[in-house]
């Protein structure tokens, strides 16, 4: 694939990421000012979930809408934003292409978190069962995957420059 086309595709992914961050989540961000949503936290104790849901108050309904719409597309956008440069930089950096599994971990963790949060919001205030534990684990996977994606992308970019 021509280098210019690669850059265009990557910049489109970055543009989509920025647009989703500002405009996709924007209406919801204004509604829950001062309240932390479950997917805004990376690591939390399962025992904190009920309190977090309680603190959302009237925003819980809008939060469920956010989880069902914008937050189902967002992982694909940032996954694309990280997978593309990893796959493209890996050969020049003489690193394995399967490092693209790191952003996939983030995407899978994010989807698991989203579906678990939706279930939590529907079951609240009743019995939440083991969902808080699943949400906590999924959130941790997403956080590790995102941090790892940043680290792998930066490392590959440095190695690509050095080894060319």
C-alpha positions in Angstrom: 0.0 0.0 0.0 1.3 3.4 -0.9 2.7 5.4 2.1 0.4 8.4 1.3 -2.7 6.2 1.4 -1.5 4.8 4.8 -1.2 8.3 6.2 -4.6 9.3 4.9 -6.2 6.2 6.5 -4.4 6.8 9.8 -5.3 10.5 9.8 -9.0 9.6 9.1 -8.9 7.2 12.1 -7.4 9.9 14.3 -10.0 12.4 13.1 -12.8 10.0 13.9 -11.3 9.4 17.3 -11.2 13.2 18.0 -14.7 13.7 16.6 -16.1 10.9 18.7 -14.3 12.2 21.8 -15.7 15.7 21.4 -19.0 15.4 19.6 -20.1 11.8 20.3 -19.7 11.9 24.0 -20.2 15.7 24.4 -23.9 15.7 25.1 -23.5 13.0 27.7 -20.5 14.6 29.3 -22.5 17.8 30.1 -25.2 15.7 31.8 -23.0 13.9 34.2 -20.5 16.6 35.2 -19.0 15.7 38.6 -20.0 12.1 38.4 -17.6 9.4 37.3 -19.1 6.7 35.0 -17.8 3.1 35.2 -16.1 3.3 31.9 -14.3 6.5 32.8 -12.4 4.6 35.5 -9.7 2.1 34.6 -9.4 0.1 37.8 -12.0 0.0 40.5 -13.1 -2.4 43.2 -16.3 -4.4 42.4 -17.7 -3.2 45.8 -17.6 0.4 44.5 -19.9 -0.2 41.6 -23.2 0.2 43.5 -22.0 3.5 44.9 -20.9 4.7 41.5 -24.2 3.8 39.9 -26.1 5.5 42.8 -24.0 8.7 42.4 -25.1 8.9 38.7 -28.6 9.7 39.8 -30.8 10.8 36.9 -28.0 10.4 34.4 -28.3 6.6 34.6 -30.9 6.6 31.7 -28.7 8.8 29.5 -25.7 6.7 30.4 -27.5 3.6 29.2 -28.3 5.3 25.9 -24.6 6.3 25.6 -23.5 2.8 26.2 -25.9 1.4 23.5 -24.9 3.9 20.9 -21.7 6.0 20.9 -19.8 3.6 23.1 -20.4 0.7 20.8 -18.7 2.4 17.9 -15.8 4.1 19.8 -13.7 0.9 20.5 -13.7 0.2 16.7 -12.4 3.8 16.1 -9.5 3.7 18.6 -8.8 0.1 17.7 -8.3 1.1 14.1 -6.3 4.1 15.2 -3.8 1.8 17.0 -3.9 -1.4 14.9 -3.0 0.4 11.6 0.3 1.9 12.7 1.3 -1.2 14.5 0.8 -3.4 11.5 2.4 -0.9 9.2 5.4 -0.1 11.4 6.2 -3.7 12.6 8.0 -4.9 9.4 10.2 -1.8 9.2 10.9 -2.0 12.9 11.7 -5.8 12.5 9.0 -6.7 15.1 6.2 -9.2 14.8 2.9 -8.1 13.3 1.0 -9.9 16.0 1.7 -7.0 18.4 -1.6 -5.7 16.9 -3.2 -8.0 19.5 -2.5 -5.4 22.1 -5.1 -2.9 20.8 -7.4 -5.9 20.2 -7.2 -6.6 23.9 -8.4 -3.1 24.6 -11.2 -3.4 22.2 -12.4 -6.7 23.6 -12.1 -5.4 27.1 -14.1 -2.3 26.2 -16.9 -4.3 24.6 -17.0 -6.6 27.6 -17.1 -3.5 29.8 -19.9 -1.9 27.7 -22.2 -4.9 27.8 -21.6 -5.5 31.5 -22.3 -1.8 32.3 -25.5 -2.0 30.2 -26.6 -5.1 32.3 -25.7 -3.3 35.5 -27.7 -0.3 34.6 -30.7 -2.4 33.7 -30.5 -4.5 36.9 -29.8 -1.5 39.3 -31.0 -1.1 42.1 -31.7 -4.8 42.3 -29.3 -7.7 42.7 -26.2 -7.1 40.6 -24.8 -10.6 41.1 -21.3 -11.1 39.7 -21.6 -8.2 37.1 -19.5 -5.7 39.2 -16.6 -8.2 39.2 -16.9 -8.7 35.4 -17.1 -4.9 34.8 -14.0 -4.4 37.0 -12.0 -7.0 35.1 -13.1 -5.8 31.7 -12.2 -2.2 32.6 -8.8 -3.3 33.7 -8.3 -5.2 30.4 -9.3 -2.1 28.5 -6.9 0.1 30.5 -4.0 -2.3 30.1 -4.7 -2.7 26.4 -4.9 1.1 25.8 -1.7 1.8 27.7 0.0 -1.1 26.0 -1.2 0.1 22.6 0.3 3.5 23.2 3.6 2.0 24.4 3.8 -0.5 21.5 3.0 2.2 18.9 5.6 4.6 20.3 8.2 1.8 20.6 7.6 0.7 17.0 7.8 4.2 15.7 11.2 4.7 17.4 12.5 1.3 16.2 11.2 2.0 12.7 13.2 5.3 12.6 16.3 3.7 14.1 16.3 0.6 12.0 15.7 2.2 8.6 
